[in-house]
Amino acid sequence: MEKSINKTKFYDLIRQADFINLFNEMGWNNLKDERKIKVGDVSFKMKCVAEKAGFRIYECEGDE
């Protein structure tokens, strides 16, 4: 059974960049996975925020 989310809550979570709760509200699974990738001299931390049917959503943070 799919979860639904109302439009106001959806936009609030987008504005807050709260992707973990956004995808959870839509019925996606929480998955704890972090990876580091390097592009040239810049390292990026990739944090999985949601997973569904093998498809993963990652949030990316660059080193300052």
All heavy atoms as TSV, in Angstrom:
chain	resi	resn	atom	element	x	y	z
A	1	MET	N	N	0.837	-1.190	0.000
A	1	MET	CA	C	0.000	0.000	0.000
A	1	MET	C	C	0.880	1.251	0.000
A	1	MET	O	O	1.781	1.381	0.811
A	1	MET	CB	C	-0.909	-0.013	1.223
A	1	MET	CG	C	-1.838	1.147	1.299
A	1	MET	SD	S	-2.937	0.914	2.707
A	1	MET	CE	C	-3.828	2.399	2.617
A	2	GLU	N	N	0.636	2.136	-0.931
A	2	GLU	CA	C	1.412	3.360	-1.052
A	2	GLU	C	C	0.922	4.411	-0.055
A	2	GLU	O	O	-0.261	4.544	0.184
A	2	GLU	CB	C	1.302	3.925	-2.464
A	2	GLU	CG	C	1.904	3.042	-3.532
A	2	GLU	CD	C	3.394	2.900	-3.404
A	2	GLU	OE1	O	4.076	3.906	-3.151
A	2	GLU	OE2	O	3.876	1.780	-3.536
A	3	LYS	N	N	1.849	5.154	0.501
A	3	LYS	CA	C	1.495	6.274	1.369
A	3	LYS	C	C	1.249	7.496	0.504
A	3	LYS	O	O	1.757	7.597	-0.608
A	3	LYS	CB	C	2.643	6.585	2.329
A	3	LYS	CG	C	2.835	5.608	3.436
A	3	LYS	CD	C	3.928	6.145	4.349
A	3	LYS	CE	C	4.078	5.335	5.589
A	3	LYS	NZ	N	5.085	5.909	6.491
A	4	SER	N	N	0.481	8.425	1.033
A	4	SER	CA	C	0.300	9.686	0.320
A	4	SER	C	C	0.682	10.839	1.256
A	4	SER	O	O	0.747	10.674	2.465
A	4	SER	CB	C	-1.148	9.840	-0.156
A	4	SER	OG	O	-2.018	9.911	0.952
A	5	ILE	N	N	0.950	11.961	0.671
A	5	ILE	CA	C	1.367	13.145	1.411
A	5	ILE	C	C	0.597	14.328	0.848
A	5	ILE	O	O	0.409	14.427	-0.372
A	5	ILE	CB	C	2.900	13.341	1.299
A	5	ILE	CG1	C	3.384	14.517	2.110
A	5	ILE	CG2	C	3.346	13.437	-0.127
A	5	ILE	CD1	C	4.914	14.643	2.183
A	6	ASN	N	N	0.147	15.219	1.726
A	6	ASN	CA	C	-0.593	16.368	1.207
A	6	ASN	C	C	0.383	17.409	0.648
A	6	ASN	O	O	1.571	17.420	0.971
A	6	ASN	CB	C	-1.556	16.955	2.252
A	6	ASN	CG	C	-0.870	17.647	3.396
A	6	ASN	OD1	O	0.045	18.439	3.199
A	6	ASN	ND2	N	-1.313	17.368	4.607
A	7	LYS	N	N	-0.141	18.266	-0.186
A	7	LYS	CA	C	0.683	19.238	-0.914
A	7	LYS	C	C	1.427	20.186	0.035
A	7	LYS	O	O	2.597	20.490	-0.185
A	7	LYS	CB	C	-0.196	20.035	-1.874
A	7	LYS	CG	C	0.592	20.867	-2.855
A	7	LYS	CD	C	-0.299	21.733	-3.729
A	7	LYS	CE	C	-1.043	20.924	-4.734
A	7	LYS	NZ	N	-1.776	21.756	-5.715
A	8	THR	N	N	0.768	20.645	1.091
A	8	THR	CA	C	1.401	21.572	2.024
A	8	THR	C	C	2.598	20.927	2.711
A	8	THR	O	O	3.677	21.518	2.789
A	8	THR	CB	C	0.384	22.043	3.087
A	8	THR	OG1	O	-0.711	22.669	2.424
A	8	THR	CG2	C	1.015	23.023	4.062
A	9	LYS	N	N	2.418	19.702	3.193
A	9	LYS	CA	C	3.515	18.991	3.860
A	9	LYS	C	C	4.658	18.743	2.869
A	9	LYS	O	O	5.829	18.888	3.196
A	9	LYS	CB	C	3.010	17.667	4.433
A	9	LYS	CG	C	4.067	16.852	5.085
A	9	LYS	CD	C	3.796	16.699	6.538
A	9	LYS	CE	C	4.912	15.901	7.165
A	9	LYS	NZ	N	4.774	15.766	8.568
A	10	PHE	N	N	4.321	18.360	1.629
A	10	PHE	CA	C	5.323	18.128	0.585
A	10	PHE	C	C	6.182	19.380	0.385
A	10	PHE	O	O	7.410	19.310	0.427
A	10	PHE	CB	C	4.621	17.732	-0.719
A	10	PHE	CG	C	5.562	17.538	-1.873
A	10	PHE	CD1	C	6.180	16.310	-2.076
A	10	PHE	CD2	C	5.830	18.569	-2.756
A	10	PHE	CE1	C	7.054	16.126	-3.142
A	10	PHE	CE2	C	6.702	18.386	-3.825
A	10	PHE	CZ	C	7.311	17.161	-4.012
A	11	TYR	N	N	5.545	20.527	0.179
A	11	TYR	CA	C	6.287	21.767	-0.059
A	11	TYR	C	C	7.093	22.195	1.162
A	11	TYR	O	O	8.200	22.709	1.031
A	11	TYR	CB	C	5.362	22.880	-0.532
A	11	TYR	CG	C	4.913	22.695	-1.963
A	11	TYR	CD1	C	3.572	22.573	-2.284
A	11	TYR	CD2	C	5.840	22.617	-2.998
A	11	TYR	CE1	C	3.162	22.379	-3.594
A	11	TYR	CE2	C	5.446	22.430	-4.305
A	11	TYR	CZ	C	4.105	22.313	-4.592
A	11	TYR	OH	O	3.717	22.124	-5.889
A	12	ASP	N	N	6.544	21.987	2.365
A	12	ASP	CA	C	7.290	22.319	3.579
A	12	ASP	C	C	8.576	21.501	3.676
A	12	ASP	O	O	9.642	22.036	3.986
A	12	ASP	CB	C	6.442	22.073	4.836
A	12	ASP	CG	C	5.372	23.125	5.043
A	12	ASP	OD1	O	5.450	24.205	4.399
A	12	ASP	OD2	O	4.447	22.865	5.837
A	13	LEU	N	N	8.493	20.202	3.407
A	13	LEU	CA	C	9.675	19.340	3.485
A	13	LEU	C	C	10.693	19.688	2.403
A	13	LEU	O	O	11.905	19.654	2.645
A	13	LEU	CB	C	9.275	17.869	3.414
A	13	LEU	CG	C	8.489	17.360	4.629
A	13	LEU	CD1	C	7.925	15.970	4.361
A	13	LEU	CD2	C	9.343	17.366	5.877
A	14	ILE	N	N	10.219	20.060	1.216
A	14	ILE	CA	C	11.124	20.501	0.143
A	14	ILE	C	C	11.845	21.780	0.562
A	14	ILE	O	O	13.065	21.893	0.434
A	14	ILE	CB	C	10.345	20.737	-1.177
A	14	ILE	CG1	C	9.880	19.416	-1.763
A	14	ILE	CG2	C	11.180	21.529	-2.177
A	14	ILE	CD1	C	10.950	18.560	-2.373
A	15	ARG	N	N	11.105	22.755	1.076
A	15	ARG	CA	C	11.715	24.023	1.505
A	15	ARG	C	C	12.761	23.812	2.598
A	15	ARG	O	O	13.761	24.515	2.652
A	15	ARG	CB	C	10.646	25.001	2.003
A	15	ARG	CG	C	9.947	25.746	0.895
A	15	ARG	CD	C	9.193	26.959	1.370
A	15	ARG	NE	N	7.807	26.895	1.767
A	15	ARG	CZ	C	6.781	26.301	1.156
A	15	ARG	NH1	N	6.972	25.622	0.099
A	15	ARG	NH2	N	5.563	26.375	1.608
A	16	GLN	N	N	12.505	22.848	3.474
A	16	GLN	CA	C	13.431	22.556	4.574
A	16	GLN	C	C	14.578	21.640	4.136
A	16	GLN	O	O	15.477	21.357	4.926
A	16	GLN	CB	C	12.672	21.880	5.726
A	16	GLN	CG	C	11.610	22.731	6.350
A	16	GLN	CD	C	10.690	21.918	7.252
A	16	GLN	OE1	O	11.023	20.828	7.692
A	16	GLN	NE2	N	9.513	22.452	7.521
A	17	ALA	N	N	14.532	21.167	2.893
A	17	ALA	CA	C	15.512	20.198	2.378
A	17	ALA	C	C	15.567	18.964	3.278
A	17	ALA	O	O	16.619	18.375	3.486
A	17	ALA	CB	C	16.891	20.833	2.221
A	18	ASP	N	N	14.402	18.561	3.808
A	18	ASP	CA	C	14.288	17.395	4.689
A	18	ASP	C	C	13.910	16.179	3.841
A	18	ASP	O	O	12.777	15.693	3.871
A	18	ASP	CB	C	13.236	17.666	5.768
A	18	ASP	CG	C	13.187	16.579	6.815
A	18	ASP	OD1	O	13.875	15.543	6.657
A	18	ASP	OD2	O	12.442	16.754	7.804
A	19	PHE	N	N	14.878	15.694	3.064
A	19	PHE	CA	C	14.610	14.641	2.102
A	19	PHE	C	C	14.337	13.286	2.752
A	19	PHE	O	O	13.578	12.483	2.216
A	19	PHE	CB	C	15.755	14.551	1.094
A	19	PHE	CG	C	15.940	15.842	0.351
A	19	PHE	CD1	C	17.089	16.589	0.509
A	19	PHE	CD2	C	14.951	16.330	-0.481
A	19	PHE	CE1	C	17.257	17.788	-0.161
A	19	PHE	CE2	C	15.099	17.530	-1.152
A	19	PHE	CZ	C	16.257	18.263	-0.991
A	20	ILE	N	N	14.927	13.045	3.904
A	20	ILE	CA	C	14.664	11.779	4.596
A	20	ILE	C	C	13.180	11.684	4.936
A	20	ILE	O	O	12.521	10.688	4.610
A	20	ILE	CB	C	15.542	11.635	5.853
A	20	ILE	CG1	C	17.002	11.484	5.460
A	20	ILE	CG2	C	15.087	10.466	6.716
A	20	ILE	CD1	C	17.985	11.524	6.615
A	21	ASN	N	N	12.636	12.705	5.576
A	21	ASN	CA	C	11.214	12.674	5.937
A	21	ASN	C	C	10.310	12.788	4.714
A	21	ASN	O	O	9.229	12.184	4.691
A	21	ASN	CB	C	10.893	13.766	6.956
A	21	ASN	CG	C	11.387	13.383	8.334
A	21	ASN	OD1	O	11.253	12.246	8.761
A	21	ASN	ND2	N	11.971	14.332	9.034
A	22	LEU	N	N	10.728	13.519	3.701
A	22	LEU	CA	C	9.939	13.631	2.480
A	22	LEU	C	C	9.710	12.254	1.860
A	22	LEU	O	O	8.570	11.853	1.611
A	22	LEU	CB	C	10.632	14.547	1.471
A	22	LEU	CG	C	9.990	14.607	0.087
A	22	LEU	CD1	C	8.629	15.268	0.150
A	22	LEU	CD2	C	10.896	15.335	-0.883
A	23	PHE	N	N	10.789	11.523	1.624
A	23	PHE	CA	C	10.646	10.218	0.993
A	23	PHE	C	C	9.977	9.213	1.925
A	23	PHE	O	O	9.201	8.363	1.480
A	23	PHE	CB	C	12.001	9.700	0.495
A	23	PHE	CG	C	12.419	10.362	-0.779
A	23	PHE	CD1	C	13.314	11.418	-0.774
A	23	PHE	CD2	C	11.906	9.956	-1.993
A	23	PHE	CE1	C	13.698	12.042	-1.948
A	23	PHE	CE2	C	12.275	10.569	-3.180
A	23	PHE	CZ	C	13.171	11.620	-3.161
A	24	ASN	N	N	10.236	9.306	3.237
A	24	ASN	CA	C	9.574	8.426	4.196
A	24	ASN	C	C	8.065	8.651	4.174
A	24	ASN	O	O	7.292	7.687	4.201
A	24	ASN	CB	C	10.138	8.655	5.599
A	24	ASN	CG	C	9.561	7.693	6.588
A	24	ASN	OD1	O	8.641	8.035	7.326
A	24	ASN	ND2	N	10.086	6.482	6.606
A	25	GLU	N	N	7.637	9.899	4.103
A	25	GLU	CA	C	6.201	10.217	4.029
A	25	GLU	C	C	5.565	9.638	2.764
A	25	GLU	O	O	4.374	9.345	2.740
A	25	GLU	CB	C	5.980	11.731	4.059
A	25	GLU	CG	C	6.229	12.380	5.390
A	25	GLU	CD	C	5.088	12.160	6.375
A	25	GLU	OE1	O	3.936	11.982	5.959
A	25	GLU	OE2	O	5.371	12.174	7.591
A	26	MET	N	N	6.362	9.483	1.710
A	26	MET	CA	C	5.836	8.933	0.459
A	26	MET	C	C	5.974	7.411	0.393
A	26	MET	O	O	5.706	6.809	-0.639
A	26	MET	CB	C	6.555	9.585	-0.730
A	26	MET	CG	C	6.257	11.062	-0.834
A	26	MET	SD	S	6.841	11.844	-2.355
A	26	MET	CE	C	8.576	11.482	-2.343
A	27	GLY	N	N	6.396	6.792	1.500
A	27	GLY	CA	C	6.434	5.337	1.558
A	27	GLY	C	C	7.755	4.696	1.190
A	27	GLY	O	O	7.837	3.481	1.053
A	28	TRP	N	N	8.811	5.486	1.036
A	28	TRP	CA	C	10.125	4.929	0.734
A	28	TRP	C	C	10.763	4.395	2.015
A	28	TRP	O	O	10.408	4.804	3.120
A	28	TRP	CB	C	11.027	6.000	0.125
A	28	TRP	CG	C	10.666	6.375	-1.285
A	28	TRP	CD1	C	9.478	6.871	-1.713
A	28	TRP	CD2	C	11.503	6.306	-2.425
A	28	TRP	NE1	N	9.523	7.121	-3.052
A	28	TRP	CE2	C	10.757	6.782	-3.518
A	28	TRP	CE3	C	12.818	5.912	-2.631
A	28	TRP	CZ2	C	11.283	6.858	-4.799
A	28	TRP	CZ3	C	13.338	5.992	-3.910
A	28	TRP	CH2	C	12.568	6.454	-4.973
A	29	ASN	N	N	11.721	3.497	1.870
A	29	ASN	CA	C	12.425	2.900	3.003
A	29	ASN	C	C	13.626	3.751	3.398
A	29	ASN	O	O	14.250	4.385	2.566
A	29	ASN	CB	C	12.931	1.498	2.632
A	29	ASN	CG	C	11.815	0.596	2.197
A	29	ASN	OD1	O	10.772	0.534	2.828
A	29	ASN	ND2	N	12.019	-0.094	1.093
A	30	ASN	N	N	13.940	3.701	4.695
A	30	ASN	CA	C	15.178	4.313	5.183
A	30	ASN	C	C	16.304	3.318	4.956
A	30	ASN	O	O	16.149	2.138	5.216
A	30	ASN	CB	C	15.091	4.626	6.678
A	30	ASN	CG	C	14.093	5.725	6.975
A	30	ASN	OD1	O	13.937	6.642	6.188
A	30	ASN	ND2	N	13.421	5.641	8.093
A	31	LEU	N	N	17.420	3.782	4.467
A	31	LEU	CA	C	18.580	2.922	4.234
A	31	LEU	C	C	19.819	3.658	4.709
A	31	LEU	O	O	20.068	4.785	4.297
A	31	LEU	CB	C	18.711	2.589	2.743
A	31	LEU	CG	C	19.840	1.653	2.356
A	31	LEU	CD1	C	19.595	0.255	2.914
A	31	LEU	CD2	C	19.989	1.588	0.855
A	32	LYS	N	N	20.552	3.040	5.586
A	32	LYS	CA	C	21.774	3.672	6.109
A	32	LYS	C	C	22.953	3.242	5.231
A	32	LYS	O	O	23.404	2.110	5.306
A	32	LYS	CB	C	21.995	3.255	7.555
A	32	LYS	CG	C	20.824	3.609	8.459
A	32	LYS	CD	C	21.305	4.226	9.724
A	32	LYS	CE	C	20.214	4.515	10.708
A	32	LYS	NZ	N	19.274	5.505	10.357
A	33	ASP	N	N	23.381	4.158	4.385
A	33	ASP	CA	C	24.515	3.891	3.501
A	33	ASP	C	C	25.211	5.218	3.230
A	33	ASP	O	O	24.564	6.201	2.886
A	33	ASP	CB	C	24.033	3.271	2.189
A	33	ASP	CG	C	25.182	2.920	1.259
A	33	ASP	OD1	O	26.257	2.536	1.745
A	33	ASP	OD2	O	24.996	3.039	0.032
A	34	GLU	N	N	26.505	5.255	3.449
A	34	GLU	CA	C	27.301	6.445	3.140
A	34	GLU	C	C	28.497	6.031	2.300
A	34	GLU	O	O	29.078	4.974	2.522
A	34	GLU	CB	C	27.786	7.131	4.423
A	34	GLU	CG	C	26.721	7.883	5.147
A	34	GLU	CD	C	27.274	8.736	6.271
A	34	GLU	OE1	O	28.505	8.870	6.411
A	34	GLU	OE2	O	26.450	9.272	7.026
A	35	ARG	N	N	28.824	6.885	1.355
A	35	ARG	CA	C	29.980	6.641	0.486
A	35	ARG	C	C	30.710	7.949	0.259
A	35	ARG	O	O	30.116	9.012	0.320
A	35	ARG	CB	C	29.518	6.089	-0.858
A	35	ARG	CG	C	28.814	4.760	-0.728
A	35	ARG	CD	C	28.057	4.412	-1.990
A	35	ARG	NE	N	27.235	3.256	-1.740
A	35	ARG	CZ	C	27.434	2.073	-2.300
A	35	ARG	NH1	N	28.408	1.912	-3.163
A	35	ARG	NH2	N	26.659	1.061	-2.023
A	36	LYS	N	N	31.994	7.841	0.003
A	36	LYS	CA	C	32.788	9.018	-0.374
A	36	LYS	C	C	33.268	8.804	-1.798
A	36	LYS	O	O	33.721	7.717	-2.149
A	36	LYS	CB	C	33.977	9.200	0.559
A	36	LYS	CG	C	33.624	9.886	1.849
A	36	LYS	CD	C	34.854	10.454	2.505
A	36	LYS	CE	C	34.475	11.790	3.064
A	36	LYS	NZ	N	35.585	12.525	3.587
A	37	ILE	N	N	33.146	9.844	-2.583
A	37	ILE	CA	C	33.698	9.800	-3.937
A	37	ILE	C	C	34.585	11.026	-4.108
A	37	ILE	O	O	34.406	12.041	-3.448
A	37	ILE	CB	C	32.606	9.747	-5.027
A	37	ILE	CG1	C	31.730	11.004	-4.990
A	37	ILE	CG2	C	31.762	8.503	-4.900
A	37	ILE	CD1	C	30.826	11.130	-6.191
A	38	LYS	N	N	35.539	10.912	-4.999
A	38	LYS	CA	C	36.455	12.014	-5.257
A	38	LYS	C	C	36.410	12.328	-6.748
A	38	LYS	O	O	36.510	11.440	-7.590
A	38	LYS	CB	C	37.867	11.637	-4.823
A	38	LYS	CG	C	38.812	12.798	-4.813
A	38	LYS	CD	C	40.122	12.445	-4.130
A	38	LYS	CE	C	40.980	13.680	-4.061
A	38	LYS	NZ	N	42.177	13.491	-3.289
A	39	VAL	N	N	36.242	13.611	-7.045
A	39	VAL	CA	C	36.258	14.102	-8.422
A	39	VAL	C	C	37.345	15.161	-8.473
A	39	VAL	O	O	37.230	16.217	-7.854
A	39	VAL	CB	C	34.893	14.686	-8.835
A	39	VAL	CG1	C	34.960	15.228	-10.254
A	39	VAL	CG2	C	33.787	13.662	-8.683
A	40	GLY	N	N	38.422	14.846	-9.169
A	40	GLY	CA	C	39.563	15.749	-9.180
A	40	GLY	C	C	40.119	15.861	-7.768
A	40	GLY	O	O	40.423	14.859	-7.134
A	41	ASP	N	N	40.226	17.076	-7.264
A	41	ASP	CA	C	40.737	17.304	-5.914
A	41	ASP	C	C	39.627	17.476	-4.885
A	41	ASP	O	O	39.895	17.789	-3.728
A	41	ASP	CB	C	41.617	18.563	-5.894
A	41	ASP	CG	C	42.894	18.365	-6.696
A	41	ASP	OD1	O	43.338	17.209	-6.819
A	41	ASP	OD2	O	43.441	19.369	-7.194
A	42	VAL	N	N	38.373	17.291	-5.283
A	42	VAL	CA	C	37.244	17.523	-4.387
A	42	VAL	C	C	36.624	16.187	-3.961
A	42	VAL	O	O	36.340	15.338	-4.787
A	42	VAL	CB	C	36.165	18.401	-5.063
A	42	VAL	CG1	C	35.005	18.662	-4.113
A	42	VAL	CG2	C	36.756	19.708	-5.556
A	43	SER	N	N	36.439	16.034	-2.644
A	43	SER	CA	C	35.783	14.841	-2.104
A	43	SER	C	C	34.328	15.159	-1.801
A	43	SER	O	O	34.003	16.258	-1.352
A	43	SER	CB	C	36.467	14.388	-0.811
A	43	SER	OG	O	37.757	13.931	-1.086
A	44	PHE	N	N	33.469	14.187	-2.033
A	44	PHE	CA	C	32.042	14.330	-1.775
A	44	PHE	C	C	31.570	13.195	-0.884
A	44	PHE	O	O	31.947	12.046	-1.080
A	44	PHE	CB	C	31.238	14.298	-3.082
A	44	PHE	CG	C	31.532	15.434	-4.003
A	44	PHE	CD1	C	32.499	15.296	-4.975
A	44	PHE	CD2	C	30.849	16.621	-3.889
A	44	PHE	CE1	C	32.787	16.338	-5.841
A	44	PHE	CE2	C	31.122	17.674	-4.753
A	44	PHE	CZ	C	32.095	17.534	-5.726
A	45	LYS	N	N	30.738	13.532	0.087
A	45	LYS	CA	C	30.131	12.542	0.961
A	45	LYS	C	C	28.718	12.292	0.440
A	45	LYS	O	O	27.908	13.211	0.329
A	45	LYS	CB	C	30.085	13.064	2.396
A	45	LYS	CG	C	29.449	12.134	3.383
A	45	LYS	CD	C	29.538	12.761	4.778
A	45	LYS	CE	C	28.441	12.266	5.661
A	45	LYS	NZ	N	28.405	12.970	6.943
A	46	MET	N	N	28.428	11.048	0.094
A	46	MET	CA	C	27.122	10.659	-0.425
A	46	MET	C	C	26.381	9.901	0.671
A	46	MET	O	O	26.837	8.862	1.126
A	46	MET	CB	C	27.282	9.768	-1.652
A	46	MET	CG	C	28.163	10.352	-2.737
A	46	MET	SD	S	27.419	11.742	-3.572
A	46	MET	CE	C	26.163	10.911	-4.497
A	47	LYS	N	N	25.238	10.441	1.090
A	47	LYS	CA	C	24.447	9.829	2.155
A	47	LYS	C	C	23.108	9.392	1.572
A	47	LYS	O	O	22.383	10.202	0.992
A	47	LYS	CB	C	24.227	10.838	3.276
A	47	LYS	CG	C	23.380	10.329	4.399
A	47	LYS	CD	C	23.191	11.428	5.437
A	47	LYS	CE	C	22.188	10.999	6.477
A	47	LYS	NZ	N	21.843	12.107	7.368
A	48	CYS	N	N	22.795	8.109	1.718
A	48	CYS	CA	C	21.527	7.597	1.214
A	48	CYS	C	C	20.397	8.090	2.113
A	48	CYS	O	O	20.447	7.940	3.326
A	48	CYS	CB	C	21.553	6.073	1.187
A	48	CYS	SG	S	20.103	5.378	0.387
A	49	VAL	N	N	19.386	8.716	1.513
A	49	VAL	CA	C	18.253	9.218	2.289
A	49	VAL	C	C	17.003	8.361	2.115
A	49	VAL	O	O	16.089	8.435	2.926
A	49	VAL	CB	C	17.939	10.697	1.961
A	49	VAL	CG1	C	19.105	11.592	2.358
A	49	VAL	CG2	C	17.590	10.893	0.503
A	50	ALA	N	N	16.954	7.540	1.062
A	50	ALA	CA	C	15.784	6.690	0.843
A	50	ALA	C	C	16.094	5.613	-0.188
A	50	ALA	O	O	16.996	5.760	-1.007
A	50	ALA	CB	C	14.609	7.530	0.376
A	51	GLU	N	N	15.282	4.537	-0.118
A	51	GLU	CA	C	15.430	3.433	-1.075
A	51	GLU	C	C	14.058	2.838	-1.327
A	51	GLU	O	O	13.234	2.738	-0.427
A	51	GLU	CB	C	16.363	2.371	-0.485
A	51	GLU	CG	C	16.595	1.162	-1.370
A	51	GLU	CD	C	15.528	0.084	-1.234
A	51	GLU	OE1	O	14.892	-0.022	-0.174
A	51	GLU	OE2	O	15.330	-0.645	-2.214
A	52	LYS	N	N	13.816	2.466	-2.577
A	52	LYS	CA	C	12.583	1.756	-2.922
A	52	LYS	C	C	12.843	0.895	-4.140
A	52	LYS	O	O	13.327	1.381	-5.151
A	52	LYS	CB	C	11.449	2.740	-3.195
A	52	LYS	CG	C	10.110	2.048	-3.334
A	52	LYS	CD	C	8.996	3.000	-3.068
A	52	LYS	CE	C	7.723	2.202	-2.903
A	52	LYS	NZ	N	6.676	3.016	-2.350
A	53	ALA	N	N	12.558	-0.389	-3.993
A	53	ALA	CA	C	12.703	-1.357	-5.089
A	53	ALA	C	C	14.101	-1.316	-5.707
A	53	ALA	O	O	14.262	-1.419	-6.911
A	53	ALA	CB	C	11.635	-1.129	-6.153
A	54	GLY	N	N	15.123	-1.113	-4.866
A	54	GLY	CA	C	16.500	-1.105	-5.340
A	54	GLY	C	C	16.992	0.233	-5.844
A	54	GLY	O	O	18.168	0.406	-6.128
A	55	PHE	N	N	16.098	1.217	-5.961
A	55	PHE	CA	C	16.487	2.550	-6.414
A	55	PHE	C	C	16.802	3.392	-5.189
A	55	PHE	O	O	15.995	3.476	-4.264
A	55	PHE	CB	C	15.351	3.192	-7.223
A	55	PHE	CG	C	15.717	4.502	-7.834
A	55	PHE	CD1	C	16.409	4.547	-9.030
A	55	PHE	CD2	C	15.378	5.690	-7.217
A	55	PHE	CE1	C	16.758	5.758	-9.599
A	55	PHE	CE2	C	15.715	6.908	-7.778
A	55	PHE	CZ	C	16.411	6.935	-8.972
A	56	ARG	N	N	17.979	4.010	-5.156
A	56	ARG	CA	C	18.418	4.780	-3.995
A	56	ARG	C	C	18.506	6.268	-4.316
A	56	ARG	O	O	18.909	6.651	-5.406
A	56	ARG	CB	C	19.799	4.303	-3.527
A	56	ARG	CG	C	19.772	2.889	-3.035
A	56	ARG	CD	C	21.144	2.419	-2.634
A	56	ARG	NE	N	21.076	1.028	-2.192
A	56	ARG	CZ	C	22.078	0.404	-1.610
A	56	ARG	NH1	N	23.226	1.016	-1.405
A	56	ARG	NH2	N	21.931	-0.852	-1.245
A	57	ILE	N	N	18.151	7.078	-3.312
A	57	ILE	CA	C	18.274	8.528	-3.406
A	57	ILE	C	C	19.408	8.938	-2.472
A	57	ILE	O	O	19.393	8.607	-1.289
A	57	ILE	CB	C	16.973	9.242	-2.965
A	57	ILE	CG1	C	15.773	8.782	-3.783
A	57	ILE	CG2	C	17.151	10.760	-3.001
A	57	ILE	CD1	C	15.822	9.167	-5.245
A	58	TYR	N	N	20.400	9.632	-3.016
A	58	TYR	CA	C	21.542	10.084	-2.224
A	58	TYR	C	C	21.545	11.596	-2.109
A	58	TYR	O	O	21.181	12.306	-3.051
A	58	TYR	CB	C	22.861	9.639	-2.856
A	58	TYR	CG	C	23.189	8.193	-2.637
A	58	TYR	CD1	C	22.743	7.217	-3.513
A	58	TYR	CD2	C	23.959	7.798	-1.545
A	58	TYR	CE1	C	23.046	5.882	-3.306
A	58	TYR	CE2	C	24.261	6.464	-1.332
A	58	TYR	CZ	C	23.802	5.513	-2.210
A	58	TYR	OH	O	24.098	4.197	-2.005
A	59	GLU	N	N	21.995	12.074	-0.967
A	59	GLU	CA	C	22.243	13.496	-0.726
A	59	GLU	C	C	23.752	13.679	-0.779
A	59	GLU	O	O	24.484	12.894	-0.189
A	59	GLU	CB	C	21.678	13.858	0.646
A	59	GLU	CG	C	21.733	15.301	1.008
A	59	GLU	CD	C	21.045	15.550	2.334
A	59	GLU	OE1	O	21.533	15.040	3.362
A	59	GLU	OE2	O	20.014	16.246	2.320
A	60	CYS	N	N	24.205	14.704	-1.463
A	60	CYS	CA	C	25.632	14.895	-1.684
A	60	CYS	C	C	26.129	16.142	-0.962
A	60	CYS	O	O	25.519	17.202	-1.057
A	60	CYS	CB	C	25.888	15.036	-3.180
A	60	CYS	SG	S	27.600	15.332	-3.585
A	61	GLU	N	N	27.241	15.990	-0.233
A	61	GLU	CA	C	27.885	17.126	0.434
A	61	GLU	C	C	29.327	17.199	-0.032
A	61	GLU	O	O	30.029	16.199	-0.029
A	61	GLU	CB	C	27.867	16.940	1.949
A	61	GLU	CG	C	26.495	16.855	2.568
A	61	GLU	CD	C	26.553	16.552	4.052
A	61	GLU	OE1	O	27.644	16.558	4.641
A	61	GLU	OE2	O	25.481	16.314	4.616
A	62	GLY	N	N	29.763	18.380	-0.428
A	62	GLY	CA	C	31.149	18.577	-0.826
A	62	GLY	C	C	31.988	19.058	0.334
A	62	GLY	O	O	31.480	19.676	1.266
A	63	ASP	N	N	33.263	18.740	0.324
A	63	ASP	CA	C	34.178	19.253	1.336
A	63	ASP	C	C	34.372	20.740	1.106
A	63	ASP	O	O	34.482	21.198	-0.018
A	63	ASP	CB	C	35.538	18.548	1.268
A	63	ASP	CG	C	35.465	17.117	1.763
A	63	ASP	OD1	O	34.492	16.770	2.447
A	63	ASP	OD2	O	36.393	16.348	1.466
A	64	GLU	N	N	34.450	21.476	2.181
A	64	GLU	CA	C	34.688	22.922	2.082
A	64	GLU	C	C	36.156	23.203	2.177
A	64	GLU	O	O	36.916	22.593	2.778
A	64	GLU	CB	C	33.939	23.650	3.207
A	64	GLU	CG	C	32.433	23.481	3.104
A	64	GLU	CD	C	31.808	24.120	1.861
A	64	GLU	OE1	O	32.273	25.188	1.425
A	64	GLU	OE2	O	30.885	23.541	1.326
